[in-house]
């Protein structure tokens, strides 16, 4: 019975005729409706088995059972399996890309009856039972059927609908009972409750077809300016957690006004602990219920698309928490993770590490990524902590890891997983952006898998971020000794397709806000932030800014609070906010700042040697257009500063971060002295000046 309850229960043909055998432990009597008649089943002993012999031949759909609540429902054990052999084959091979249609709780019509098909992977379980409100959480009532060597257990519950809470009760081979949430659940109870919830993925009617079609035809030679957002602390509403629909309208409008092309959400996959910011994922197919329903989240994505804003998600395939209700030792064994802690436990986060060499596990993760892009219309994923996947000894001391047979430290299984992941997504979802947060010097992160690369579209430029912030934190009087921090990034700028970032990680845990990092009096702090952002905009690569940076927040990001919107009543903060908006629009309109982000054809040094004055200058180039970007990293005004650039026919200042409307001192270049081999300008303090150049 434990492996195949359907073989004993349901409607069966015997030599003597048909028999209905029912399983209702604890019941004193059972009534049935058979071919329109109400009849009583016969109780067989005290085990919970009831039988009825039909008077004439019937089919599986011709009888129903009265439940304790008085409702009629078809018999779950009357139906043949709802999973085909090809589904099982593809899953065990690791390439069932629509795994969310196979596992989890899927609403539908099976054998002409509406209900929910439940399926879960637990190959080492002795038995699996479905529990929920519908059976009073009694693990005896609905044992599931094993689908053989696939390791999948299945049951179809007729007449069950959306909103039902459920879990799986798993008996291990050692006889222990483990109660688990569904790894492929589409929705969950609001924390701290942990039951999975049956959800309808098709309740929302999408209206973003034009956006999706346009996305499929786009390449990377376009503006990409990302606004990184933590949903619950962006803006407070009447409740602690705002609804996806509220956020959709306000965030879309704000992103439009500020001229960002995308928003990137810190992980919104279901997670039990608020303070993890979503990085401790327990529901890889579920948008967290903190902010609303599945349909609410789909509305969020749809609305932003209709407003011309892309939606990216932070996605965490590097590890998962060890909560008892989740993936950890799911069927009593190390199923999703490695059994050996030298491979299976992350030393930094004390979380479990996925076993990427197991085809079903890599399939689970790839299907999760595809789920967000295919079913939720997400435009791309920022893959967290890629470096921790790539190396067996990541964060470990000698003796704490298992090297490859040749002694190397590359995680070969994880590398193959990442190649498979990116290939599958690019093949099935044209135009999707796959972004790696990768902090090591691994070569080929954004190169094609056919060329030995990992296949990502973009890589976070962590080196640029660290060098630049370290430079800006120094008093300007000492910056002359650290010019290399500014120029070093150009030695590798085109080795990968980079995304320059000023991310959430840099404004927490004692690192200070962007504004508080800056030295000097207030006017210099604000000028430095304006200079920092404009320097990022001018630097090769796509762009990302974490929320709050545009406001000039004094304090670090507080995930339990909200952004300090009240700062926008003060002139310096208003000026910075306006600068971010205008600079985004300016870069949108100037193809030289994005058309050739990944090639030396789009960049040319003018002068990086003036360390004494802490000034650098260079050209950003596109077909038929060129901009000269000049950065002064000191609070000094340099009159009649010479920029060596030959054969210039015409030059005009087109952007200046020192403008009065941005809170600057308004040192501008109304007239520029143009010589055969150089031009002379007024160089504003702690400022970026951009000049339109015609040769």
Secondary structure, DSSP 8 states (H G I E B T S, - for coil): --S-GGGTSEEEEETTEEEEEEE-TT-S--EEEETTEEEE-EEETTTTEEEE--SS---GGGEEEE-TTS-EEE-GGGS--SS-HHHHHHHHHT--TTGGGTSEEEEEEETTEEEEEEEEE-TT-SEEEEEEGGGTT-TTT-B-EE-GGG-EEEEEEET--TT-EEEEEEE-TTS-EEEE--TT-S-B--TT---EE---TTSS----HHHHHHHHT--SSS--EEEEE-HHHH---SSSS--HHHHHHHHHHHHHHTT-SEEEES--EEES-GGGTT-SEEEEEEE-GGG--HHHHHHHHHHHHHTT-EEEEEE--S-B---TTSSTTTTSS-SSB-SSHHHHB-TTT--B-B-TTSHHHHHHHHHHHHHHHHTS---EEEETTHHHHHBTTTT--TTSS---TTS--B-HHHHHHHHHHHHHHHHHSTT-EEEE---S--TTTTS-GGGTS---SEEE-HHHHHHHHHHHTS-GGGGGGGTHHHHGGGGTTTTS-EEEEE-GGGGSTTS--HHHHS-SSHHHHHHHHHHHHHHHHHSSSEEEEETTTTTT-SS---TTS---GGGGGSHHHHHHHHHHHHHHHHHHH-GGGTTTTTSGGGEEEEEEEETTTTEEEEEEEETTEEEEEEEE-SS--EEEEEEE--S--EEEEEEETT-GGGTS-----SS-EE-SSEEEEEE-TTEEEEEEEE-
